[in-house]
Amino acid sequence: MAADDSFGRLDDDDYPAYTMGRAAAMLGTTQGFLRAIGEARLITPLRSEGGHRRYSRYQLRIAARARELVDQGTPIESACRIIILEDQLEEAQRLNAEYRRAAESGNPTATG
């Protein structure tokens, strides 16, 4: 990838720009915590050519939410499940709103 192409990814929430060490430092947590939420399948970091974990800003936001729940005393497995359920609820609400708008406009088969 040319340097010019990589600058376009600076605003990409899904670009895996952060190493495990940097991600842990940014979150104020340990690398073990990041491994644990990966093992719980909350996030799946991409791997560099050398096999090192790389995290995106989107993944860091999810990890920060998990850390918040764990800091409040929630077991890590439960925290991961809560976040997954929150995400599913948000998606269901988004789809419901789309269906409602489609029904109100007289086009009940539109799904965005």
Backbone as XML, in Angstrom:
<?xml version="1.0"?>
<chain id="A" units="angstrom">
  <residue number="1" name="MET">
    <atom name="N" x="0.851" y="-1.173" z="0.000"/>
    <atom name="CA" x="0.000" y="0.000" z="0.000"/>
    <atom name="C" x="0.891" y="1.228" z="0.000"/>
  </residue>
  <residue number="2" name="ALA">
    <atom name="N" x="0.594" y="2.156" z="-0.835"/>
    <atom name="CA" x="1.359" y="3.390" z="-0.908"/>
    <atom name="C" x="1.026" y="4.268" z="0.283"/>
  </residue>
  <residue number="3" name="ALA">
    <atom name="N" x="1.956" y="5.133" z="0.639"/>
    <atom name="CA" x="1.749" y="6.022" z="1.785"/>
    <atom name="C" x="0.499" y="6.871" z="1.597"/>
  </residue>
  <residue number="4" name="ASP">
    <atom name="N" x="0.251" y="7.312" z="0.367"/>
    <atom name="CA" x="-0.930" y="8.140" z="0.115"/>
    <atom name="C" x="-2.209" y="7.388" z="0.441"/>
  </residue>
  <residue number="5" name="ASP">
    <atom name="N" x="-2.237" y="6.067" z="0.167"/>
    <atom name="CA" x="-3.421" y="5.258" z="0.450"/>
    <atom name="C" x="-3.645" y="5.115" z="1.954"/>
  </residue>
  <residue number="6" name="SER">
    <atom name="N" x="-2.575" y="4.988" z="2.730"/>
    <atom name="CA" x="-2.720" y="4.766" z="4.161"/>
    <atom name="C" x="-3.275" y="5.998" z="4.871"/>
  </residue>
  <residue number="7" name="PHE">
    <atom name="N" x="-3.016" y="7.198" z="4.376"/>
    <atom name="CA" x="-3.549" y="8.397" z="5.022"/>
    <atom name="C" x="-5.070" y="8.438" z="4.924"/>
  </residue>
  <residue number="8" name="GLY">
    <atom name="N" x="-5.636" y="7.877" z="3.890"/>
    <atom name="CA" x="-7.084" y="7.839" z="3.744"/>
    <atom name="C" x="-7.745" y="6.972" z="4.799"/>
  </residue>
  <residue number="9" name="ARG">
    <atom name="N" x="-7.004" y="6.085" z="5.424"/>
    <atom name="CA" x="-7.554" y="5.169" z="6.430"/>
    <atom name="C" x="-7.521" y="5.748" z="7.841"/>
  </residue>
  <residue number="10" name="LEU">
    <atom name="N" x="-6.948" y="6.921" z="8.014"/>
    <atom name="CA" x="-6.851" y="7.491" z="9.355"/>
    <atom name="C" x="-8.216" y="7.721" z="9.983"/>
  </residue>
  <residue number="11" name="ASP">
    <atom name="N" x="-9.228" y="7.973" z="9.188"/>
    <atom name="CA" x="-10.579" y="8.202" z="9.694"/>
    <atom name="C" x="-11.431" y="6.937" z="9.662"/>
  </residue>
  <residue number="12" name="ASP">
    <atom name="N" x="-10.870" y="5.819" z="9.237"/>
    <atom name="CA" x="-11.602" y="4.562" z="9.107"/>
    <atom name="C" x="-11.685" y="3.870" z="10.469"/>
  </residue>
  <residue number="13" name="ASP">
    <atom name="N" x="-12.890" y="3.773" z="11.038"/>
    <atom name="CA" x="-13.086" y="3.142" z="12.344"/>
    <atom name="C" x="-12.726" y="1.663" z="12.347"/>
  </residue>
  <residue number="14" name="ASP">
    <atom name="N" x="-12.729" y="1.032" z="11.185"/>
    <atom name="CA" x="-12.475" y="-0.398" z="11.106"/>
    <atom name="C" x="-11.039" y="-0.746" z="10.740"/>
  </residue>
  <residue number="15" name="TYR">
    <atom name="N" x="-10.208" y="0.261" z="10.515"/>
    <atom name="CA" x="-8.815" y="0.003" z="10.149"/>
    <atom name="C" x="-8.035" y="-0.442" z="11.387"/>
  </residue>
  <residue number="16" name="PRO">
    <atom name="N" x="-7.376" y="-1.594" z="11.332"/>
    <atom name="CA" x="-6.662" y="-2.121" z="12.501"/>
    <atom name="C" x="-5.316" y="-1.408" z="12.720"/>
  </residue>
  <residue number="17" name="ALA">
    <atom name="N" x="-5.372" y="-0.243" z="13.305"/>
    <atom name="CA" x="-4.194" y="0.619" z="13.421"/>
    <atom name="C" x="-3.409" y="0.448" z="14.715"/>
  </residue>
  <residue number="18" name="TYR">
    <atom name="N" x="-3.978" y="-0.225" z="15.715"/>
    <atom name="CA" x="-3.359" y="-0.246" z="17.036"/>
    <atom name="C" x="-2.850" y="-1.636" z="17.410"/>
  </residue>
  <residue number="19" name="THR">
    <atom name="N" x="-1.609" y="-1.678" z="17.881"/>
    <atom name="CA" x="-1.050" y="-2.930" z="18.376"/>
    <atom name="C" x="-1.711" y="-3.279" z="19.701"/>
  </residue>
  <residue number="20" name="MET">
    <atom name="N" x="-1.525" y="-4.497" z="20.133"/>
    <atom name="CA" x="-2.111" y="-4.917" z="21.399"/>
    <atom name="C" x="-1.574" y="-4.062" z="22.553"/>
  </residue>
  <residue number="21" name="GLY">
    <atom name="N" x="-0.291" y="-3.800" z="22.557"/>
    <atom name="CA" x="0.297" y="-2.990" z="23.624"/>
    <atom name="C" x="-0.269" y="-1.582" z="23.651"/>
  </residue>
  <residue number="22" name="ARG">
    <atom name="N" x="-0.375" y="-0.985" z="22.490"/>
    <atom name="CA" x="-0.918" y="0.381" z="22.404"/>
    <atom name="C" x="-2.390" y="0.395" z="22.799"/>
  </residue>
  <residue number="23" name="ALA">
    <atom name="N" x="-3.156" y="-0.601" z="22.331"/>
    <atom name="CA" x="-4.573" y="-0.678" z="22.660"/>
    <atom name="C" x="-4.760" y="-0.825" z="24.172"/>
  </residue>
  <residue number="24" name="ALA">
    <atom name="N" x="-3.983" y="-1.698" z="24.798"/>
    <atom name="CA" x="-4.084" y="-1.889" z="26.248"/>
    <atom name="C" x="-3.738" y="-0.602" z="26.983"/>
  </residue>
  <residue number="25" name="ALA">
    <atom name="N" x="-2.711" y="0.096" z="26.540"/>
    <atom name="CA" x="-2.314" y="1.357" z="27.178"/>
    <atom name="C" x="-3.412" y="2.408" z="27.030"/>
  </residue>
  <residue number="26" name="MET">
    <atom name="N" x="-4.004" y="2.498" z="25.861"/>
    <atom name="CA" x="-5.064" y="3.479" z="25.631"/>
    <atom name="C" x="-6.275" y="3.207" z="26.521"/>
  </residue>
  <residue number="27" name="LEU">
    <atom name="N" x="-6.567" y="1.934" z="26.751"/>
    <atom name="CA" x="-7.725" y="1.549" z="27.551"/>
    <atom name="C" x="-7.417" y="1.503" z="29.041"/>
  </residue>
  <residue number="28" name="GLY">
    <atom name="N" x="-6.128" y="1.570" z="29.385"/>
    <atom name="CA" x="-5.749" y="1.464" z="30.785"/>
    <atom name="C" x="-5.983" y="0.072" z="31.340"/>
  </residue>
  <residue number="29" name="THR">
    <atom name="N" x="-5.743" y="-0.928" z="30.511"/>
    <atom name="CA" x="-5.972" y="-2.310" z="30.912"/>
    <atom name="C" x="-4.747" y="-3.149" z="30.546"/>
  </residue>
  <residue number="30" name="THR">
    <atom name="N" x="-4.867" y="-4.434" z="30.677"/>
    <atom name="CA" x="-3.754" y="-5.324" z="30.354"/>
    <atom name="C" x="-3.969" y="-5.994" z="29.005"/>
  </residue>
  <residue number="31" name="GLN">
    <atom name="N" x="-2.893" y="-6.521" z="28.470"/>
    <atom name="CA" x="-3.008" y="-7.292" z="27.234"/>
    <atom name="C" x="-3.814" y="-8.558" z="27.482"/>
  </residue>
  <residue number="32" name="GLY">
    <atom name="N" x="-3.726" y="-9.095" z="28.691"/>
    <atom name="CA" x="-4.510" y="-10.276" z="29.054"/>
    <atom name="C" x="-6.008" y="-10.013" z="28.969"/>
  </residue>
  <residue number="33" name="PHE">
    <atom name="N" x="-6.417" y="-8.797" z="29.339"/>
    <atom name="CA" x="-7.832" y="-8.433" z="29.226"/>
    <atom name="C" x="-8.263" y="-8.469" z="27.766"/>
  </residue>
  <residue number="34" name="LEU">
    <atom name="N" x="-7.443" y="-7.917" z="26.888"/>
    <atom name="CA" x="-7.768" y="-7.928" z="25.453"/>
    <atom name="C" x="-7.829" y="-9.357" z="24.920"/>
  </residue>
  <residue number="35" name="ARG">
    <atom name="N" x="-6.904" y="-10.212" z="25.377"/>
    <atom name="CA" x="-6.952" y="-11.614" z="24.961"/>
    <atom name="C" x="-8.242" y="-12.267" z="25.450"/>
  </residue>
  <residue number="36" name="ALA">
    <atom name="N" x="-8.633" y="-11.964" z="26.691"/>
    <atom name="CA" x="-9.831" y="-12.580" z="27.275"/>
    <atom name="C" x="-11.091" y="-12.190" z="26.510"/>
  </residue>
  <residue number="37" name="ILE">
    <atom name="N" x="-11.226" y="-10.922" z="26.141"/>
    <atom name="CA" x="-12.438" y="-10.548" z="25.394"/>
    <atom name="C" x="-12.376" y="-11.077" z="23.973"/>
  </residue>
  <residue number="38" name="GLY">
    <atom name="N" x="-11.179" y="-11.332" z="23.478"/>
    <atom name="CA" x="-11.047" y="-12.006" z="22.184"/>
    <atom name="C" x="-11.465" y="-13.457" z="22.276"/>
  </residue>
  <residue number="39" name="GLU">
    <atom name="N" x="-11.048" y="-14.125" z="23.357"/>
    <atom name="CA" x="-11.434" y="-15.520" z="23.567"/>
    <atom name="C" x="-12.937" y="-15.653" z="23.777"/>
  </residue>
  <residue number="40" name="ALA">
    <atom name="N" x="-13.553" y="-14.630" z="24.366"/>
    <atom name="CA" x="-15.004" y="-14.623" z="24.560"/>
    <atom name="C" x="-15.730" y="-14.226" z="23.276"/>
  </residue>
  <residue number="41" name="ARG">
    <atom name="N" x="-14.971" y="-13.955" z="22.239"/>
    <atom name="CA" x="-15.479" y="-13.605" z="20.910"/>
    <atom name="C" x="-16.262" y="-12.302" z="20.876"/>
  </residue>
  <residue number="42" name="LEU">
    <atom name="N" x="-15.914" y="-11.401" z="21.784"/>
    <atom name="CA" x="-16.527" y="-10.078" z="21.745"/>
    <atom name="C" x="-15.929" y="-9.279" z="20.599"/>
  </residue>
  <residue number="43" name="ILE">
    <atom name="N" x="-14.622" y="-9.369" z="20.459"/>
    <atom name="CA" x="-13.935" y="-8.739" z="19.331"/>
    <atom name="C" x="-12.952" y="-9.746" z="18.758"/>
  </residue>
  <residue number="44" name="THR">
    <atom name="N" x="-12.690" y="-9.623" z="17.478"/>
    <atom name="CA" x="-11.706" y="-10.481" z="16.818"/>
    <atom name="C" x="-10.689" y="-9.574" z="16.139"/>
  </residue>
  <residue number="45" name="PRO">
    <atom name="N" x="-9.540" y="-9.388" z="16.777"/>
    <atom name="CA" x="-8.542" y="-8.506" z="16.175"/>
    <atom name="C" x="-7.994" y="-9.115" z="14.884"/>
  </residue>
  <residue number="46" name="LEU">
    <atom name="N" x="-7.632" y="-8.245" z="13.985"/>
    <atom name="CA" x="-6.957" y="-8.726" z="12.783"/>
    <atom name="C" x="-5.516" y="-9.032" z="13.152"/>
  </residue>
  <residue number="47" name="ARG">
    <atom name="N" x="-4.844" y="-9.738" z="12.286"/>
    <atom name="CA" x="-3.449" y="-10.104" z="12.543"/>
    <atom name="C" x="-2.555" y="-9.451" z="11.508"/>
  </residue>
  <residue number="48" name="SER">
    <atom name="N" x="-1.420" y="-8.965" z="11.970"/>
    <atom name="CA" x="-0.424" y="-8.407" z="11.054"/>
    <atom name="C" x="0.229" y="-9.565" z="10.305"/>
  </residue>
  <residue number="49" name="GLU">
    <atom name="N" x="1.057" y="-9.240" z="9.334"/>
    <atom name="CA" x="1.759" y="-10.294" z="8.590"/>
    <atom name="C" x="2.603" y="-11.141" z="9.527"/>
  </residue>
  <residue number="50" name="GLY">
    <atom name="N" x="3.088" y="-10.550" z="10.597"/>
    <atom name="CA" x="3.886" y="-11.274" z="11.587"/>
    <atom name="C" x="3.057" y="-12.014" z="12.621"/>
  </residue>
  <residue number="51" name="GLY">
    <atom name="N" x="1.716" y="-11.934" z="12.527"/>
    <atom name="CA" x="0.838" y="-12.650" z="13.434"/>
    <atom name="C" x="0.441" y="-11.876" z="14.680"/>
  </residue>
  <residue number="52" name="HIS">
    <atom name="N" x="0.818" y="-10.614" z="14.768"/>
    <atom name="CA" x="0.485" y="-9.806" z="15.940"/>
    <atom name="C" x="-0.934" y="-9.257" z="15.827"/>
  </residue>
  <residue number="53" name="ARG">
    <atom name="N" x="-1.607" y="-9.181" z="16.973"/>
    <atom name="CA" x="-2.983" y="-8.656" z="16.999"/>
    <atom name="C" x="-2.973" y="-7.158" z="16.719"/>
  </residue>
  <residue number="54" name="ARG">
    <atom name="N" x="-3.949" y="-6.733" z="15.927"/>
    <atom name="CA" x="-4.129" y="-5.310" z="15.601"/>
    <atom name="C" x="-5.599" y="-4.964" z="15.810"/>
  </residue>
  <residue number="55" name="TYR">
    <atom name="N" x="-5.831" y="-3.817" z="16.444"/>
    <atom name="CA" x="-7.186" y="-3.414" z="16.819"/>
    <atom name="C" x="-7.595" y="-2.129" z="16.108"/>
  </residue>
  <residue number="56" name="SER">
    <atom name="N" x="-8.878" y="-2.036" z="15.807"/>
    <atom name="CA" x="-9.442" y="-0.827" z="15.197"/>
    <atom name="C" x="-10.025" y="0.068" z="16.293"/>
  </residue>
  <residue number="57" name="ARG">
    <atom name="N" x="-10.341" y="1.291" z="15.929"/>
    <atom name="CA" x="-10.977" y="2.205" z="16.889"/>
    <atom name="C" x="-12.339" y="1.658" z="17.317"/>
  </residue>
  <residue number="58" name="TYR">
    <atom name="N" x="-13.066" y="1.076" z="16.389"/>
    <atom name="CA" x="-14.361" y="0.478" z="16.722"/>
    <atom name="C" x="-14.184" y="-0.617" z="17.783"/>
  </residue>
  <residue number="59" name="GLN">
    <atom name="N" x="-13.203" y="-1.473" z="17.592"/>
    <atom name="CA" x="-12.944" y="-2.538" z="18.560"/>
    <atom name="C" x="-12.518" y="-1.971" z="19.910"/>
  </residue>
  <residue number="60" name="LEU">
    <atom name="N" x="-11.775" y="-0.887" z="19.894"/>
    <atom name="CA" x="-11.352" y="-0.269" z="21.152"/>
    <atom name="C" x="-12.560" y="0.291" z="21.913"/>
  </residue>
  <residue number="61" name="ARG">
    <atom name="N" x="-13.535" y="0.823" z="21.202"/>
    <atom name="CA" x="-14.744" y="1.314" z="21.872"/>
    <atom name="C" x="-15.500" y="0.150" z="22.532"/>
  </residue>
  <residue number="62" name="ILE">
    <atom name="N" x="-15.568" y="-0.977" z="21.857"/>
    <atom name="CA" x="-16.229" y="-2.155" z="22.430"/>
    <atom name="C" x="-15.445" y="-2.634" z="23.654"/>
  </residue>
  <residue number="63" name="ALA">
    <atom name="N" x="-14.136" y="-2.683" z="23.528"/>
    <atom name="CA" x="-13.292" y="-3.111" z="24.646"/>
    <atom name="C" x="-13.429" y="-2.158" z="25.833"/>
  </residue>
  <residue number="64" name="ALA">
    <atom name="N" x="-13.550" y="-0.870" z="25.556"/>
    <atom name="CA" x="-13.717" y="0.114" z="26.632"/>
    <atom name="C" x="-15.036" y="-0.126" z="27.362"/>
  </residue>
  <residue number="65" name="ARG">
    <atom name="N" x="-16.084" y="-0.473" z="26.634"/>
    <atom name="CA" x="-17.380" y="-0.770" z="27.253"/>
    <atom name="C" x="-17.255" y="-2.015" z="28.121"/>
  </residue>
  <residue number="66" name="ALA">
    <atom name="N" x="-16.535" y="-3.025" z="27.643"/>
    <atom name="CA" x="-16.325" y="-4.241" z="28.431"/>
    <atom name="C" x="-15.547" y="-3.917" z="29.707"/>
  </residue>
  <residue number="67" name="ARG">
    <atom name="N" x="-14.537" y="-3.098" z="29.573"/>
    <atom name="CA" x="-13.748" y="-2.722" z="30.754"/>
    <atom name="C" x="-14.614" y="-1.981" z="31.762"/>
  </residue>
  <residue number="68" name="GLU">
    <atom name="N" x="-15.479" y="-1.106" z="31.280"/>
    <atom name="CA" x="-16.383" y="-0.363" z="32.160"/>
    <atom name="C" x="-17.253" y="-1.326" z="32.978"/>
  </residue>
  <residue number="69" name="LEU">
    <atom name="N" x="-17.811" y="-2.330" z="32.326"/>
    <atom name="CA" x="-18.656" y="-3.306" z="33.020"/>
    <atom name="C" x="-17.844" y="-4.142" z="34.009"/>
  </residue>
  <residue number="70" name="VAL">
    <atom name="N" x="-16.655" y="-4.562" z="33.599"/>
    <atom name="CA" x="-15.797" y="-5.362" z="34.475"/>
    <atom name="C" x="-15.372" y="-4.537" z="35.688"/>
  </residue>
  <residue number="71" name="ASP">
    <atom name="N" x="-15.057" y="-3.277" z="35.475"/>
    <atom name="CA" x="-14.682" y="-2.394" z="36.584"/>
    <atom name="C" x="-15.825" y="-2.223" z="37.580"/>
  </residue>
  <residue number="72" name="GLN">
    <atom name="N" x="-17.062" y="-2.400" z="37.115"/>
    <atom name="CA" x="-18.237" y="-2.297" z="37.989"/>
    <atom name="C" x="-18.542" y="-3.619" z="38.693"/>
  </residue>
  <residue number="73" name="GLY">
    <atom name="N" x="-17.703" y="-4.637" z="38.438"/>
    <atom name="CA" x="-17.866" y="-5.921" z="39.124"/>
    <atom name="C" x="-18.506" y="-7.022" z="38.300"/>
  </residue>
  <residue number="74" name="THR">
    <atom name="N" x="-18.787" y="-6.767" z="37.044"/>
    <atom name="CA" x="-19.394" y="-7.782" z="36.186"/>
    <atom name="C" x="-18.307" y="-8.763" z="35.718"/>
  </residue>
  <residue number="75" name="PRO">
    <atom name="N" x="-18.538" y="-10.071" z="35.842"/>
    <atom name="CA" x="-17.558" y="-11.032" z="35.309"/>
    <atom name="C" x="-17.345" y="-10.806" z="33.812"/>
  </residue>
  <residue number="76" name="ILE">
    <atom name="N" x="-16.155" y="-11.048" z="33.334"/>
    <atom name="CA" x="-15.805" y="-10.721" z="31.947"/>
    <atom name="C" x="-16.703" y="-11.438" z="30.945"/>
  </residue>
  <residue number="77" name="GLU">
    <atom name="N" x="-17.038" y="-12.712" z="31.208"/>
    <atom name="CA" x="-17.898" y="-13.448" z="30.285"/>
    <atom name="C" x="-19.283" y="-12.806" z="30.222"/>
  </residue>
  <residue number="78" name="SER">
    <atom name="N" x="-19.780" y="-12.388" z="31.371"/>
    <atom name="CA" x="-21.090" y="-11.732" z="31.424"/>
    <atom name="C" x="-21.045" y="-10.374" z="30.746"/>
  </residue>
  <residue number="79" name="ALA">
    <atom name="N" x="-19.965" y="-9.636" z="30.955"/>
    <atom name="CA" x="-19.813" y="-8.323" z="30.317"/>
    <atom name="C" x="-19.849" y="-8.475" z="28.799"/>
  </residue>
  <residue number="80" name="CYS">
    <atom name="N" x="-19.155" y="-9.474" z="28.296"/>
    <atom name="CA" x="-19.140" y="-9.696" z="26.844"/>
    <atom name="C" x="-20.536" y="-10.031" z="26.342"/>
  </residue>
  <residue number="81" name="ARG">
    <atom name="N" x="-21.254" y="-10.860" z="27.079"/>
    <atom name="CA" x="-22.618" y="-11.229" z="26.668"/>
    <atom name="C" x="-23.550" y="-10.021" z="26.691"/>
  </residue>
  <residue number="82" name="ILE">
    <atom name="N" x="-23.408" y="-9.180" z="27.716"/>
    <atom name="CA" x="-24.225" y="-7.971" z="27.807"/>
    <atom name="C" x="-23.994" y="-7.085" z="26.591"/>
  </residue>
  <residue number="83" name="ILE">
    <atom name="N" x="-22.747" y="-6.902" z="26.217"/>
    <atom name="CA" x="-22.421" y="-6.032" z="25.080"/>
    <atom name="C" x="-22.979" y="-6.612" z="23.784"/>
  </residue>
  <residue number="84" name="ILE">
    <atom name="N" x="-22.871" y="-7.918" z="23.622"/>
    <atom name="CA" x="-23.424" y="-8.562" z="22.427"/>
    <atom name="C" x="-24.940" y="-8.359" z="22.374"/>
  </residue>
  <residue number="85" name="LEU">
    <atom name="N" x="-25.604" y="-8.523" z="23.506"/>
    <atom name="CA" x="-27.057" y="-8.328" z="23.556"/>
    <atom name="C" x="-27.435" y="-6.867" z="23.314"/>
  </residue>
  <residue number="86" name="GLU">
    <atom name="N" x="-26.659" y="-5.932" z="23.848"/>
    <atom name="CA" x="-26.908" y="-4.515" z="23.587"/>
    <atom name="C" x="-26.818" y="-4.217" z="22.091"/>
  </residue>
  <residue number="87" name="ASP">
    <atom name="N" x="-25.812" y="-4.813" z="21.452"/>
    <atom name="CA" x="-25.629" y="-4.603" z="20.017"/>
    <atom name="C" x="-26.794" y="-5.197" z="19.229"/>
  </residue>
  <residue number="88" name="GLN">
    <atom name="N" x="-27.236" y="-6.388" z="19.619"/>
    <atom name="CA" x="-28.368" y="-7.018" z="18.940"/>
    <atom name="C" x="-29.646" y="-6.202" z="19.125"/>
  </residue>
  <residue number="89" name="LEU">
    <atom name="N" x="-29.843" y="-5.674" z="20.322"/>
    <atom name="CA" x="-31.014" y="-4.839" z="20.576"/>
    <atom name="C" x="-30.973" y="-3.581" z="19.717"/>
  </residue>
  <residue number="90" name="GLU">
    <atom name="N" x="-29.821" y="-2.946" z="19.642"/>
    <atom name="CA" x="-29.690" y="-1.739" z="18.820"/>
    <atom name="C" x="-30.010" y="-2.026" z="17.356"/>
  </residue>
  <residue number="91" name="GLU">
    <atom name="N" x="-29.515" y="-3.155" z="16.849"/>
    <atom name="CA" x="-29.790" y="-3.527" z="15.461"/>
    <atom name="C" x="-31.277" y="-3.815" z="15.257"/>
  </residue>
  <residue number="92" name="ALA">
    <atom name="N" x="-31.902" y="-4.506" z="16.201"/>
    <atom name="CA" x="-33.335" y="-4.803" z="16.095"/>
    <atom name="C" x="-34.154" y="-3.516" z="16.113"/>
  </residue>
  <residue number="93" name="GLN">
    <atom name="N" x="-33.772" y="-2.574" z="16.954"/>
    <atom name="CA" x="-34.481" y="-1.297" z="17.006"/>
    <atom name="C" x="-34.312" y="-0.517" z="15.709"/>
  </residue>
  <residue number="94" name="ARG">
    <atom name="N" x="-33.115" y="-0.589" z="15.127"/>
    <atom name="CA" x="-32.876" y="0.089" z="13.851"/>
    <atom name="C" x="-33.754" y="-0.511" z="12.761"/>
  </residue>
  <residue number="95" name="LEU">
    <atom name="N" x="-33.804" y="-1.843" z="12.689"/>
    <atom name="CA" x="-34.636" y="-2.507" z="11.685"/>
    <atom name="C" x="-36.110" y="-2.208" z="11.912"/>
  </residue>
  <residue number="96" name="ASN">
    <atom name="N" x="-36.535" y="-2.210" z="13.166"/>
    <atom name="CA" x="-37.928" y="-1.910" z="13.483"/>
    <atom name="C" x="-38.291" y="-0.502" z="13.008"/>
  </residue>
  <residue number="97" name="ALA">
    <atom name="N" x="-37.415" y="0.450" z="13.232"/>
    <atom name="CA" x="-37.661" y="1.822" z="12.788"/>
    <atom name="C" x="-37.754" y="1.888" z="11.268"/>
  </residue>
  <residue number="98" name="GLU">
    <atom name="N" x="-36.905" y="1.124" z="10.567"/>
    <atom name="CA" x="-36.961" y="1.096" z="9.100"/>
    <atom name="C" x="-38.300" y="0.523" z="8.625"/>
  </residue>
  <residue number="99" name="TYR">
    <atom name="N" x="-38.721" y="-0.574" z="9.242"/>
    <atom name="CA" x="-39.995" y="-1.188" z="8.869"/>
    <atom name="C" x="-41.152" y="-0.236" z="9.133"/>
  </residue>
  <residue number="100" name="ARG">
    <atom name="N" x="-41.092" y="0.455" z="10.263"/>
    <atom name="CA" x="-42.151" y="1.406" z="10.619"/>
    <atom name="C" x="-42.211" y="2.531" z="9.586"/>
  </residue>
  <residue number="101" name="ARG">
    <atom name="N" x="-41.047" y="3.070" z="9.210"/>
    <atom name="CA" x="-41.022" y="4.139" z="8.193"/>
    <atom name="C" x="-41.559" y="3.631" z="6.861"/>
  </residue>
  <residue number="102" name="ALA">
    <atom name="N" x="-41.182" y="2.406" z="6.499"/>
    <atom name="CA" x="-41.651" y="1.840" z="5.236"/>
    <atom name="C" x="-43.160" y="1.648" z="5.266"/>
  </residue>
  <residue number="103" name="ALA">
    <atom name="N" x="-43.694" y="1.184" z="6.374"/>
    <atom name="CA" x="-45.135" y="0.963" z="6.503"/>
    <atom name="C" x="-45.888" y="2.303" z="6.439"/>
  </residue>
  <residue number="104" name="GLU">
    <atom name="N" x="-45.325" y="3.300" z="7.078"/>
    <atom name="CA" x="-45.965" y="4.627" z="7.061"/>
    <atom name="C" x="-45.946" y="5.266" z="5.685"/>
  </residue>
  <residue number="105" name="SER">
    <atom name="N" x="-44.943" y="4.911" z="4.903"/>
    <atom name="CA" x="-44.857" y="5.496" z="3.555"/>
    <atom name="C" x="-45.642" y="4.671" z="2.542"/>
  </residue>
  <residue number="106" name="GLY">
    <atom name="N" x="-46.245" y="3.571" z="2.986"/>
    <atom name="CA" x="-47.051" y="2.773" z="2.077"/>
    <atom name="C" x="-46.242" y="1.742" z="1.309"/>
  </residue>
  <residue number="107" name="ASN">
    <atom name="N" x="-45.005" y="1.481" z="1.722"/>
    <atom name="CA" x="-44.143" y="0.503" z="1.059"/>
    <atom name="C" x="-43.652" y="-0.496" z="2.098"/>
  </residue>
  <residue number="108" name="PRO">
    <atom name="N" x="-44.506" y="-1.425" z="2.552"/>
    <atom name="CA" x="-44.151" y="-2.325" z="3.653"/>
    <atom name="C" x="-43.057" y="-3.326" z="3.334"/>
  </residue>
  <residue number="109" name="THR">
    <atom name="N" x="-42.644" y="-3.457" z="2.087"/>
    <atom name="CA" x="-41.590" y="-4.415" z="1.762"/>
    <atom name="C" x="-40.208" y="-3.799" z="1.746"/>
  </residue>
  <residue number="110" name="ALA">
    <atom name="N" x="-40.085" y="-2.501" z="1.876"/>
    <atom name="CA" x="-38.764" y="-1.853" z="1.873"/>
    <atom name="C" x="-38.034" y="-2.171" z="3.161"/>
  </residue>
  <residue number="111" name="THR">
    <atom name="N" x="-36.738" y="-2.536" z="3.034"/>
    <atom name="CA" x="-35.942" y="-2.891" z="4.206"/>
    <atom name="C" x="-34.599" y="-2.173" z="4.245"/>
  </residue>
  <residue number="112" name="GLY">
    <atom name="N" x="-34.383" y="-1.137" z="3.490"/>
    <atom name="CA" x="-33.152" y="-0.353" z="3.558"/>
    <atom name="C" x="-32.029" y="-1.085" z="3.034"/>
  </residue>
</chain>
